[in-house]
Amino acid sequence: EAGVTQFPSHSVIEKGQTVTLRCDPISGHDNLYWYRRVMGKEIKFLLHFVKESKQDESGMPNNRFLAERTGGTYSTLKVQPAELEDSGVYFCASSRPGANTEAFFGQGTRLTVV
Amino acid sequence: LAKTTQPISMDSYEGQEVNITCSHNNIATNDYITWYQQFPSQGPRFIIQGYKTKVTNEVASLFIPADRKSSTLSLPRVSLSDTAVYYCLVGDAFYSSASKIIFGSGTRLSIRP
């Protein structure tokens, strides 16, 4: 069974540009989560999808971040326009349907804004 | 979720047993204790969870005293590949539901030859 995959593994963009991160969850996992760790900080929750619906987006830092999960399969996280403080590692995780199920994390996308 | 305190870093050598202790003085009655492991350039992964006494799996053992205000993750005979960051979490879900997991700073374990 394939794990959670994220693309790209590393992205370097200039301040003001747009970047889109992609996450492919494990097949059959209705729950999909985005987390991130910015430089020097702890891993923090961003949002949670159940299928295509946003269950909780309380961790999204501001309106420059847009997450989508059309069709309830893969998800994208767009940052527009990117700022220096957005640099960090963005993790995606997925879990089986229902609450309280084990989450499996992807390897992360390292975003560097210069 | 209850706040946890664990050492920032630890060093050990191959073949040794490593014990990482986590304090969670404000743990609630319904809280479980969960440990995650994160290798360099990878996402965190669940390794063990318990409620009280002792839990053992193929990766580690988890010791929880009767008052549950602390817990100890024990890694038997570590190897270089056990070098990772280990996060202690407490939460009210059996698998510490991924929604809003609070990872904290974790313990950076370095294993030397």
gemmi code that builds the backbone of each chain (N, CA, C; Angstrom):
import gemmi

chains = {
    "A": [
        ("GLU", (0.865, -1.201, 0.000), (0.000, 0.000, 0.000), (0.890, 1.235, 0.000)),
        ("ALA", (0.638, 2.154, -0.924), (1.441, 3.363, -0.992), (1.090, 4.250, 0.192)),
        ("GLY", (2.103, 4.969, 0.659), (1.881, 5.884, 1.767), (1.403, 7.222, 1.258)),
        ("VAL", (1.380, 8.178, 2.150), (1.017, 9.546, 1.790), (2.184, 10.141, 0.998)),
        ("THR", (1.894, 10.671, -0.157), (2.952, 11.246, -0.976), (2.717, 12.733, -1.169)),
        ("GLN", (3.812, 13.468, -1.139), (3.734, 14.916, -1.289), (4.655, 15.363, -2.423)),
        ("PHE", (4.215, 16.389, -3.133), (4.991, 16.899, -4.244), (4.879, 18.412, -4.304)),
        ("PRO", (5.960, 19.144, -4.566), (7.313, 18.612, -4.695), (7.928, 18.327, -3.325)),
        ("SER", (9.098, 17.750, -3.315), (9.770, 17.517, -2.047), (10.436, 18.797, -1.558)),
        ("HIS", (10.787, 19.650, -2.515), (11.451, 20.899, -2.167), (11.093, 21.949, -3.212)),
        ("SER", (10.790, 23.141, -2.750), (10.450, 24.237, -3.652), (11.113, 25.513, -3.165)),
        ("VAL", (11.765, 26.208, -4.092), (12.378, 27.498, -3.791), (11.717, 28.535, -4.686)),
        ("ILE", (11.108, 29.535, -4.085), (10.433, 30.571, -4.854), (10.799, 31.936, -4.310)),
        ("GLU", (10.545, 32.955, -5.104), (10.815, 34.312, -4.662), (9.598, 34.868, -3.933)),
        ("LYS", (9.867, 35.756, -3.042), (8.796, 36.455, -2.334), (7.842, 37.064, -3.351)),
        ("GLY", (6.550, 36.883, -3.099), (5.532, 37.427, -3.983), (5.021, 36.441, -5.025)),
        ("GLN", (5.759, 35.360, -5.219), (5.318, 34.360, -6.172), (4.283, 33.441, -5.540)),
        ("THR", (3.741, 32.582, -6.394), (2.734, 31.613, -5.961), (3.319, 30.216, -5.997)),
        ("VAL", (2.959, 29.411, -5.005), (3.410, 28.024, -4.988), (2.227, 27.140, -4.621)),
        ("THR", (2.165, 25.995, -5.259), (1.103, 25.027, -4.963), (1.726, 23.714, -4.554)),
        ("LEU", (1.358, 23.270, -3.378), (1.843, 22.000, -2.858), (0.742, 20.960, -3.033)),
        ("ARG", (1.158, 19.737, -3.310), (0.173, 18.685, -3.529), (0.367, 17.545, -2.552)),
        ("CYS", (-0.742, 16.952, -2.143), (-0.713, 15.804, -1.243), (-1.640, 14.728, -1.786)),
        ("ASP", (-1.120, 13.535, -1.929), (-1.940, 12.380, -2.290), (-2.055, 11.482, -1.064)),
        ("PRO", (-3.234, 11.384, -0.502), (-3.389, 10.569, 0.710), (-3.389, 9.083, 0.374)),
        ("ILE", (-3.365, 8.267, 1.404), (-3.509, 6.829, 1.217), (-4.923, 6.562, 0.697)),
        ("SER", (-5.033, 5.672, -0.263), (-6.325, 5.384, -0.865), (-7.342, 4.953, 0.187)),
        ("GLY", (-8.518, 5.564, 0.114), (-9.576, 5.204, 1.058), (-9.586, 6.026, 2.324)),
        ("HIS", (-8.592, 6.889, 2.497), (-8.533, 7.737, 3.685), (-9.342, 9.003, 3.435)),
        ("ASP", (-10.460, 9.095, 4.143), (-11.316, 10.273, 3.991), (-10.736, 11.508, 4.679)),
        ("ASN", (-10.004, 11.274, 5.762), (-9.432, 12.390, 6.515), (-8.097, 12.797, 5.923)),
        ("LEU", (-7.935, 14.074, 5.713), (-6.668, 14.608, 5.212), (-6.345, 15.852, 5.990)),
        ("TYR", (-5.093, 15.964, 6.431), (-4.648, 17.078, 7.275), (-3.411, 17.739, 6.670)),
        ("TRP", (-3.326, 19.014, 6.900), (-2.107, 19.757, 6.575), (-1.520, 20.310, 7.872)),
        ("TYR", (-0.211, 20.154, 7.999), (0.551, 20.716, 9.102), (1.749, 21.448, 8.501)),
        ("ARG", (2.382, 22.287, 9.306), (3.622, 22.869, 8.840), (4.530, 23.185, 10.018)),
        ("ARG", (5.804, 23.216, 9.738), (6.779, 23.670, 10.726), (7.593, 24.774, 10.074)),
        ("VAL", (7.405, 25.980, 10.541), (8.230, 27.082, 10.061), (9.504, 27.108, 10.875)),
        ("MET", (10.494, 27.807, 10.366), (11.841, 27.764, 10.945), (11.840, 28.053, 12.448)),
        ("GLY", (12.450, 27.129, 13.187), (12.610, 27.351, 14.613), (11.362, 27.120, 15.440)),
        ("LYS", (10.290, 26.747, 14.793), (9.041, 26.561, 15.533), (8.625, 25.078, 15.546)),
        ("GLU", (7.546, 24.810, 16.235), (7.039, 23.453, 16.328), (6.085, 23.149, 15.179)),
        ("ILE", (5.843, 21.881, 14.964), (4.884, 21.473, 13.936), (3.482, 21.909, 14.378)),
        ("LYS", (2.805, 22.628, 13.492), (1.484, 23.159, 13.838), (0.427, 22.739, 12.819)),
        ("PHE", (-0.745, 22.451, 13.328), (-1.899, 22.078, 12.518), (-2.358, 23.257, 11.668)),
        ("LEU", (-2.722, 22.968, 10.422), (-3.288, 23.988, 9.547), (-4.777, 23.752, 9.313)),
        ("LEU", (-5.101, 22.579, 8.730), (-6.518, 22.292, 8.503), (-6.764, 20.814, 8.288)),
        ("HIS", (-8.046, 20.485, 8.303), (-8.507, 19.106, 8.234), (-9.648, 19.010, 7.230)),
        ("PHE", (-9.494, 18.098, 6.269), (-10.566, 17.771, 5.333), (-11.197, 16.443, 5.720)),
        ("VAL", (-12.510, 16.350, 5.566), (-13.180, 15.066, 5.544), (-13.757, 14.954, 4.147)),
        ("LYS", (-13.214, 14.044, 3.392), (-13.504, 13.975, 1.953), (-13.203, 15.349, 1.354)),
        ("GLU", (-14.168, 15.954, 0.676), (-13.866, 17.236, 0.038), (-14.213, 18.443, 0.901)),
        ("SER", (-14.748, 18.186, 2.087), (-15.218, 19.280, 2.940), (-14.168, 19.664, 3.979)),
        ("LYS", (-14.048, 20.952, 4.202), (-13.152, 21.442, 5.242), (-13.828, 21.280, 6.601)),
        ("GLN", (-13.270, 20.401, 7.407), (-13.823, 20.147, 8.727), (-13.365, 21.184, 9.740)),
        ("ASP", (-12.116, 21.597, 9.579), (-11.519, 22.515, 10.544), (-10.374, 23.224, 9.845)),
        ("GLU", (-10.464, 24.506, 9.724), (-9.370, 25.266, 9.108), (-8.880, 26.349, 10.055)),
        ("SER", (-9.021, 26.085, 11.325), (-8.665, 27.083, 12.333), (-7.174, 27.376, 12.397)),
        ("GLY", (-6.352, 26.497, 11.850), (-4.915, 26.711, 11.909), (-4.340, 27.461, 10.716)),
        ("MET", (-5.166, 27.758, 9.739), (-4.662, 28.473, 8.562), (-4.235, 29.873, 8.998)),
        ("PRO", (-3.006, 30.267, 8.649), (-2.454, 31.510, 9.192), (-3.094, 32.780, 8.654)),
        ("ASN", (-3.484, 32.811, 7.405), (-4.089, 34.002, 6.815), (-4.675, 33.652, 5.448)),
        ("ASN", (-5.240, 34.661, 4.799), (-5.939, 34.385, 3.540), (-5.015, 34.226, 2.346)),
        ("ARG", (-3.723, 34.224, 2.580), (-2.804, 33.920, 1.483), (-2.713, 32.414, 1.256)),
        ("PHE", (-3.273, 31.663, 2.155), (-3.235, 30.203, 2.064), (-4.612, 29.689, 1.645)),
        ("LEU", (-4.616, 28.842, 0.612), (-5.867, 28.259, 0.141), (-5.691, 26.763, -0.058)),
        ("ALA", (-6.491, 25.992, 0.625), (-6.428, 24.531, 0.497), (-7.681, 24.035, -0.191)),
        ("GLU", (-7.489, 23.059, -1.066), (-8.616, 22.462, -1.772), (-8.448, 20.954, -1.818)),
        ("ARG", (-9.577, 20.311, -1.948), (-9.564, 18.858, -2.089), (-10.763, 18.461, -2.951)),
        ("THR", (-10.671, 18.834, -4.194), (-11.746, 18.572, -5.137), (-11.902, 17.079, -5.352)),
        ("GLY", (-13.134, 16.599, -5.248), (-13.377, 15.175, -5.464), (-13.006, 14.306, -4.285)),
        ("GLY", (-12.489, 14.908, -3.250), (-12.157, 14.151, -2.057), (-10.978, 13.230, -2.182)),
        ("THR", (-10.129, 13.462, -3.186), (-8.940, 12.604, -3.316), (-7.711, 13.381, -2.893)),
        ("TYR", (-6.931, 13.851, -3.871), (-5.720, 14.583, -3.497), (-6.085, 15.997, -3.058)),
        ("SER", (-5.152, 16.631, -2.408), (-5.367, 17.993, -1.920), (-4.220, 18.886, -2.381)),
        ("THR", (-4.536, 20.148, -2.553), (-3.514, 21.139, -2.858), (-3.548, 22.244, -1.815)),
        ("LEU", (-2.396, 22.802, -1.568), (-2.265, 23.949, -0.675), (-1.514, 25.022, -1.443)),
        ("LYS", (-2.212, 26.103, -1.710), (-1.625, 27.188, -2.487), (-1.267, 28.340, -1.569)),
        ("VAL", (-0.096, 28.895, -1.795), (0.333, 30.071, -1.048), (0.514, 31.194, -2.063)),
        ("GLN", (-0.284, 32.274, -1.890), (-0.284, 33.345, -2.877), (-0.652, 34.680, -2.241)),
        ("PRO", (0.224, 35.656, -2.218), (1.626, 35.575, -2.584), (2.466, 35.070, -1.421)),
        ("ALA", (3.544, 34.367, -1.736), (4.395, 33.818, -0.681), (5.215, 34.923, -0.018)),
        ("GLU", (5.405, 34.797, 1.285), (6.213, 35.704, 2.076), (7.374, 34.924, 2.684)),
        ("LEU", (8.377, 35.656, 3.128), (9.571, 35.010, 3.682), (9.221, 34.094, 4.851)),
        ("GLU", (8.278, 34.542, 5.676), (7.940, 33.775, 6.877), (7.165, 32.493, 6.592)),
        ("ASP", (6.843, 32.281, 5.320), (6.151, 31.042, 4.951), (7.141, 29.889, 4.763)),
        ("SER", (8.409, 30.184, 4.783), (9.424, 29.136, 4.618), (9.306, 28.115, 5.739)),
        ("GLY", (9.428, 26.859, 5.356), (9.339, 25.796, 6.350), (9.035, 24.479, 5.664)),
        ("VAL", (8.613, 23.518, 6.451), (8.244, 22.204, 5.913), (6.748, 22.000, 6.103)),
        ("TYR", (6.087, 21.645, 5.020), (4.645, 21.437, 5.042), (4.363, 19.942, 4.965)),
        ("PHE", (3.663, 19.445, 5.970), (3.355, 18.016, 6.044), (1.872, 17.796, 5.764)),
        ("CYS", (1.621, 16.688, 5.119), (0.265, 16.232, 4.899), (0.108, 14.885, 5.599)),
        ("ALA", (-1.060, 14.640, 6.128), (-1.336, 13.357, 6.770), (-2.730, 12.903, 6.382)),
        ("SER", (-2.958, 11.604, 6.429), (-4.298, 11.102, 6.150), (-4.637, 9.973, 7.109)),
        ("SER", (-5.931, 9.769, 7.281), (-6.375, 8.677, 8.143), (-7.688, 8.114, 7.620)),
        ("ARG", (-8.022, 6.920, 8.094), (-9.232, 6.245, 7.646), (-10.476, 7.024, 8.048)),
        ("PRO", (-11.615, 6.689, 7.460), (-12.852, 7.375, 7.820), (-13.155, 7.290, 9.304)),
        ("GLY", (-13.801, 8.320, 9.809), (-14.179, 8.346, 11.208), (-13.185, 9.123, 12.036)),
        ("ALA", (-13.551, 9.301, 13.267), (-12.680, 10.023, 14.188), (-11.738, 9.050, 14.884)),
        ("ASN", (-10.712, 9.594, 15.488), (-9.799, 8.816, 16.309), (-9.167, 7.649, 15.574)),
        ("THR", (-8.708, 7.906, 14.364), (-7.997, 6.875, 13.604), (-6.570, 7.341, 13.372)),
        ("GLU", (-5.657, 6.389, 13.299), (-4.247, 6.727, 13.202), (-3.945, 7.529, 11.955)),
        ("ALA", (-3.175, 8.575, 12.119), (-2.781, 9.418, 11.002), (-1.416, 8.991, 10.485)),
        ("PHE", (-1.293, 8.950, 9.170), (-0.029, 8.620, 8.513), (0.447, 9.877, 7.795)),
        ("PHE", (1.693, 10.238, 8.055), (2.235, 11.484, 7.512), (3.060, 11.232, 6.254)),
        ("GLY", (3.042, 12.217, 5.365), (3.930, 12.208, 4.226), (5.304, 12.718, 4.628)),
        ("GLN", (6.210, 12.742, 3.657), (7.596, 13.125, 3.960), (7.773, 14.637, 4.041)),
        ("GLY", (6.745, 15.365, 3.616), (6.815, 16.811, 3.712), (7.330, 17.482, 2.449)),
        ("THR", (6.974, 18.727, 2.302), (7.507, 19.593, 1.241), (8.255, 20.731, 1.923)),
        ("ARG", (9.515, 20.862, 1.578), (10.309, 21.957, 2.151), (10.170, 23.171, 1.247)),
        ("LEU", (9.579, 24.220, 1.757), (9.365, 25.450, 1.007), (10.345, 26.509, 1.481)),
        ("THR", (11.062, 27.073, 0.526), (11.998, 28.154, 0.833), (11.595, 29.374, 0.020)),
        ("VAL", (11.286, 30.442, 0.707), (10.913, 31.698, 0.058), (12.086, 32.653, 0.211)),
        ("VAL", (12.592, 33.139, -0.916), (13.779, 34.013, -0.875), (13.460, 35.422, -1.390)),
    ],
    "B": [
        ("LEU", (-5.401, 19.859, 24.924), (-4.492, 18.766, 25.191), (-3.524, 19.169, 26.296)),
        ("ALA", (-3.179, 18.186, 27.173), (-2.291, 18.484, 28.281), (-0.912, 18.850, 27.783)),
        ("LYS", (-0.245, 19.770, 28.463), (1.096, 20.176, 28.086), (2.072, 19.099, 28.520)),
        ("THR", (3.064, 18.863, 27.708), (4.085, 17.874, 28.028), (5.448, 18.531, 28.071)),
        ("THR", (6.336, 17.953, 28.873), (7.705, 18.422, 28.981), (8.636, 17.241, 28.809)),
        ("GLN", (9.581, 17.375, 27.898), (10.543, 16.315, 27.662), (11.896, 16.945, 27.353)),
        ("PRO", (12.995, 16.178, 27.528), (14.310, 16.766, 27.263), (14.440, 17.179, 25.806)),
        ("ILE", (15.180, 18.239, 25.594), (15.353, 18.741, 24.231), (16.189, 17.779, 23.402)),
        ("SER", (17.210, 17.195, 24.026), (18.079, 16.297, 23.280), (18.669, 15.238, 24.188)),
        ("MET", (19.072, 14.133, 23.552), (19.750, 13.044, 24.253), (20.734, 12.401, 23.299)),
        ("ASP", (21.829, 11.908, 23.856), (22.815, 11.185, 23.070), (22.984, 9.794, 23.659)),
        ("SER", (23.251, 8.830, 22.805), (23.538, 7.485, 23.269), (24.376, 6.770, 22.220)),
        ("TYR", (24.709, 5.528, 22.513), (25.544, 4.748, 21.612), (24.810, 3.501, 21.147)),
        ("GLU", (25.238, 2.996, 20.031), (24.629, 1.779, 19.493), (24.660, 0.657, 20.517)),
        ("GLY", (23.574, -0.100, 20.560), (23.494, -1.233, 21.461), (22.986, -0.907, 22.852)),
        ("GLN", (22.910, 0.372, 23.185), (22.436, 0.788, 24.506), (20.909, 0.846, 24.547)),
        ("GLU", (20.374, 0.793, 25.746), (18.949, 1.047, 25.940), (18.778, 2.542, 26.226)),
        ("VAL", (17.807, 3.127, 25.557), (17.554, 4.556, 25.740), (16.168, 4.749, 26.341)),
        ("ASN", (16.118, 5.564, 27.368), (14.850, 5.888, 28.018), (14.607, 7.390, 27.936)),
        ("ILE", (13.496, 7.770, 27.367), (13.119, 9.180, 27.259), (11.886, 9.394, 28.127)),
        ("THR", (12.028, 10.288, 29.083), (10.925, 10.546, 30.011), (10.177, 11.811, 29.634)),
        ("CYS", (8.886, 11.740, 29.773), (8.012, 12.870, 29.459), (7.148, 13.165, 30.681)),
        ("SER", (7.048, 14.434, 31.032), (6.191, 14.848, 32.146), (4.890, 15.418, 31.611)),
        ("HIS", (3.797, 15.021, 32.210), (2.472, 15.541, 31.842), (1.639, 15.616, 33.100)),
        ("ASN", (1.969, 16.588, 33.931), (1.358, 16.710, 35.247), (-0.145, 16.943, 35.203)),
        ("ASN", (-0.622, 17.560, 34.139), (-2.042, 17.899, 34.063), (-2.848, 16.925, 33.209)),
        ("ILE", (-2.367, 15.717, 33.086), (-3.058, 14.739, 32.255), (-4.463, 14.477, 32.805)),
        ("ALA", (-5.428, 14.411, 31.896), (-6.818, 14.197, 32.287), (-7.134, 12.702, 32.337)),
        ("THR", (-8.212, 12.394, 33.021), (-8.598, 10.999, 33.219), (-8.757, 10.248, 31.892)),
        ("ASN", (-9.280, 10.925, 30.892), (-9.549, 10.267, 29.611), (-8.366, 10.298, 28.643)),
        ("ASP", (-7.285, 10.942, 29.026), (-6.152, 11.110, 28.118), (-5.350, 9.825, 27.958)),
        ("TYR", (-4.918, 9.577, 26.739), (-3.938, 8.551, 26.435), (-2.592, 9.221, 26.191)),
        ("ILE", (-1.531, 8.455, 26.314), (-0.186, 8.959, 26.073), (0.321, 8.317, 24.788)),
        ("THR", (0.732, 9.163, 23.871), (1.152, 8.698, 22.549), (2.542, 9.226, 22.238)),
        ("TRP", (3.344, 8.401, 21.604), (4.672, 8.832, 21.160), (4.757, 8.712, 19.643)),
        ("TYR", (5.316, 9.761, 19.051), (5.598, 9.782, 17.631), (7.107, 9.857, 17.428)),
        ("GLN", (7.551, 9.370, 16.284), (8.964, 9.378, 15.911), (9.085, 10.082, 14.566)),
        ("GLN", (10.077, 10.930, 14.441), (10.278, 11.620, 13.173), (11.735, 11.511, 12.758)),
        ("PHE", (11.976, 10.795, 11.664), (13.316, 10.696, 11.108), (13.614, 11.960, 10.305)),
        ("PRO", (14.878, 12.273, 10.107), (15.242, 13.432, 9.291), (14.606, 13.350, 7.910)),
        ("SER", (14.066, 14.464, 7.473), (13.461, 14.594, 6.142), (12.245, 13.685, 5.944)),
        ("GLN", (11.597, 13.317, 7.027), (10.365, 12.540, 6.927), (9.313, 13.137, 7.847)),
        ("GLY", (8.078, 12.713, 7.644), (7.026, 13.145, 8.532), (6.992, 12.298, 9.785)),
        ("PRO", (6.300, 12.775, 10.814), (6.190, 11.999, 12.052), (5.426, 10.701, 11.822)),
        ("ARG", (5.724, 9.689, 12.622), (4.950, 8.471, 12.550), (4.673, 7.963, 13.957)),
        ("PHE", (3.469, 7.433, 14.132), (3.030, 6.877, 15.401), (3.884, 5.664, 15.745)),
        ("ILE", (4.365, 5.575, 17.010), (5.097, 4.372, 17.375), (4.459, 3.607, 18.531)),
        ("ILE", (3.878, 4.287, 19.496), (3.315, 3.549, 20.620), (2.339, 4.425, 21.380)),
        ("GLN", (1.400, 3.785, 22.030), (0.414, 4.503, 22.830), (-0.009, 3.654, 24.017)),
        ("GLY", (-0.316, 4.334, 25.124), (-0.766, 3.601, 26.297), (-1.613, 4.461, 27.200)),
        ("TYR", (-2.258, 3.802, 28.143), (-3.076, 4.524, 29.125), (-2.473, 4.384, 30.521)),
        ("LYS", (-2.083, 3.182, 30.890), (-1.430, 2.976, 32.186), (-0.546, 1.746, 32.120)),
        ("THR", (0.251, 1.558, 33.119), (1.203, 0.453, 33.303), (2.195, 0.372, 32.142)),
        ("LYS", (2.218, -0.733, 31.453), (3.257, -0.930, 30.445), (2.653, -1.420, 29.136)),
        ("VAL", (3.180, -0.884, 28.053), (2.805, -1.320, 26.719), (4.086, -1.620, 25.955)),
        ("THR", (4.080, -2.694, 25.215), (5.265, -3.049, 24.429), (4.848, -3.447, 23.031)),
        ("ASN", (5.610, -2.984, 22.045), (5.420, -3.446, 20.676), (6.788, -3.717, 20.060)),
        ("GLU", (6.806, -3.906, 18.769), (8.057, -4.295, 18.113), (9.070, -3.155, 18.067)),
        ("VAL", (8.619, -1.952, 18.321), (9.496, -0.789, 18.231), (10.008, -0.346, 19.602)),
        ("ALA", (9.110, -0.300, 20.582), (9.473, 0.296, 21.866), (8.581, -0.235, 22.979)),
        ("SER", (8.913, 0.188, 24.192), (8.060, -0.042, 25.355), (7.707, 1.296, 25.956)),
        ("LEU", (6.554, 1.347, 26.551), (6.081, 2.569, 27.189), (5.708, 2.233, 28.625)),
        ("PHE", (6.361, 2.924, 29.557), (6.108, 2.689, 30.976), (5.360, 3.896, 31.544)),
        ("ILE", (4.260, 3.614, 32.218), (3.428, 4.672, 32.780), (3.175, 4.343, 34.244)),
        ("PRO", (3.612, 5.214, 35.161), (3.390, 4.947, 36.585), (1.926, 5.131, 36.948)),
        ("ALA", (1.590, 4.741, 38.145), (0.196, 4.750, 38.566), (-0.427, 6.151, 38.526)),
        ("ASP", (0.343, 7.175, 38.859), (-0.246, 8.526, 38.860), (-0.355, 9.122, 37.461)),
        ("ARG", (0.271, 8.483, 36.478), (0.192, 8.888, 35.067), (0.702, 10.305, 34.805)),
        ("LYS", (1.433, 10.874, 35.719), (1.931, 12.236, 35.510), (3.222, 12.259, 34.707)),
        ("SER", (3.719, 11.097, 34.381), (4.883, 11.018, 33.517), (4.811, 9.700, 32.758)),
        ("SER", (5.669, 9.573, 31.778), (5.775, 8.312, 31.051), (7.193, 8.196, 30.514)),
        ("THR", (7.628, 6.980, 30.269), (8.975, 6.750, 29.760), (8.925, 5.868, 28.532)),
        ("LEU", (9.463, 6.385, 27.470), (9.608, 5.610, 26.240), (10.949, 4.908, 26.304)),
        ("SER", (10.942, 3.595, 26.126), (12.168, 2.826, 26.201), (12.465, 2.175, 24.853)),
        ("LEU", (13.651, 2.457, 24.347), (14.096, 1.867, 23.081), (15.215, 0.885, 23.390)),
        ("PRO", (14.992, -0.405, 23.177), (16.008, -1.399, 23.525), (17.093, -1.491, 22.455)),
        ("ARG", (18.333, -1.553, 22.872), (19.436, -1.781, 21.958), (19.326, -0.916, 20.697)),
        ("VAL", (19.524, 0.366, 20.872), (19.356, 1.306, 19.763), (20.445, 1.105, 18.718)),
        ("SER", (20.109, 1.513, 17.507), (21.056, 1.508, 16.411), (21.102, 2.915, 15.822)),
        ("LEU", (22.015, 3.120, 14.882), (22.138, 4.447, 14.264), (20.824, 4.901, 13.647)),
        ("SER", (20.046, 3.957, 13.171), (18.785, 4.285, 12.505), (17.708, 4.762, 13.464)),
        ("ASP", (17.962, 4.692, 14.740), (17.002, 5.225, 15.724), (17.205, 6.714, 15.961)),
        ("THR", (18.195, 7.294, 15.326), (18.398, 8.737, 15.417), (17.178, 9.442, 14.833)),
        ("ALA", (16.507, 10.229, 15.661), (15.240, 10.840, 15.262), (14.791, 11.806, 16.350)),
        ("VAL", (13.718, 12.491, 16.069), (13.060, 13.301, 17.095), (11.857, 12.512, 17.601)),
        ("TYR", (11.715, 12.451, 18.908), (10.627, 11.693, 19.527), (9.700, 12.661, 20.249)),
        ("TYR", (8.421, 12.593, 19.901), (7.422, 13.499, 20.461), (6.499, 12.745, 21.408)),
        ("CYS", (6.275, 13.325, 22.559), (5.340, 12.794, 23.541), (4.068, 13.631, 23.485)),
        ("LEU", (2.934, 12.985, 23.354), (1.656, 13.687, 23.274), (0.676, 13.074, 24.252)),
        ("VAL", (-0.226, 13.878, 24.761), (-1.349, 13.316, 25.509), (-2.636, 13.863, 24.911)),
        ("GLY", (-3.651, 13.036, 24.857), (-4.902, 13.448, 24.252), (-6.013, 12.492, 24.600)),
        ("ASP", (-7.216, 12.927, 24.258), (-8.386, 12.170, 24.704), (-8.867, 11.147, 23.700)),
        ("ALA", (-8.090, 10.901, 22.657), (-8.499, 9.914, 21.662), (-7.526, 8.756, 21.677)),
        ("PHE", (-7.984, 7.575, 21.405), (-7.114, 6.405, 21.466), (-5.902, 6.562, 20.568)),
        ("TYR", (-6.126, 7.115, 19.365), (-4.992, 7.328, 18.487), (-4.592, 8.788, 18.448)),
        ("SER", (-4.970, 9.539, 19.478), (-4.640, 10.963, 19.511), (-4.963, 11.570, 18.156)),
        ("SER", (-6.251, 11.616, 17.880), (-6.778, 12.066, 16.591), (-5.934, 13.149, 15.952)),
        ("ALA", (-5.659, 12.991, 14.680), (-4.713, 13.858, 13.985), (-5.168, 15.296, 13.891)),
        ("SER", (-6.424, 15.537, 14.174), (-6.861, 16.915, 14.110), (-6.263, 17.687, 15.288)),
        ("LYS", (-5.453, 18.631, 14.967), (-4.848, 19.470, 15.994), (-3.902, 18.720, 16.921)),
        ("ILE", (-3.133, 17.793, 16.407), (-2.069, 17.199, 17.217), (-1.104, 18.307, 17.597)),
        ("ILE", (-0.730, 18.375, 18.867), (0.245, 19.360, 19.323), (1.541, 18.607, 19.581)),
        ("PHE", (2.510, 18.815, 18.713), (3.728, 18.022, 18.790), (4.720, 18.504, 19.833)),
        ("GLY", (4.724, 19.751, 20.164), (5.754, 20.230, 21.081), (7.115, 20.227, 20.413)),
        ("SER", (8.144, 20.399, 21.191), (9.494, 20.487, 20.633), (10.156, 19.125, 20.472)),
        ("GLY", (9.660, 18.117, 21.171), (10.223, 16.780, 21.016), (11.594, 16.635, 21.641)),
        ("THR", (12.105, 15.397, 21.608), (13.456, 15.079, 22.080), (14.265, 14.607, 20.886)),
        ("ARG", (15.343, 15.313, 20.626), (16.207, 14.929, 19.513), (17.202, 13.902, 20.019)),
        ("LEU", (17.045, 12.670, 19.586), (17.910, 11.570, 20.004), (18.973, 11.335, 18.947)),
        ("SER", (20.223, 11.355, 19.378), (21.351, 11.101, 18.482), (22.068, 9.855, 18.939)),
        ("ILE", (22.211, 8.903, 18.040), (22.894, 7.651, 18.341), (24.250, 7.657, 17.645)),
        ("ARG", (25.273, 7.324, 18.418), (26.633, 7.318, 17.885), (27.153, 5.894, 17.806)),
        ("PRO", (28.104, 5.649, 16.878), (28.653, 4.285, 16.740), (29.400, 3.857, 17.997)),
    ],
}
model = gemmi.Model(1)
for chain_id, residues in chains.items():
    chain = gemmi.Chain(chain_id)
    for i, (resn, *xyz) in enumerate(residues, 1):
        res = gemmi.Residue()
        res.name, res.seqid = resn, gemmi.SeqId(i, " ")
        for name, pos in zip(("N", "CA", "C"), xyz):
            atom = gemmi.Atom()
            atom.name, atom.element = name, gemmi.Element(name[0])
            atom.pos, atom.b_iso = gemmi.Position(*pos), 0.0
            res.add_atom(atom)
        chain.add_residue(res)
    model.add_chain(chain)
structure = gemmi.Structure()
structure.add_model(model)
structure.setup_entities()
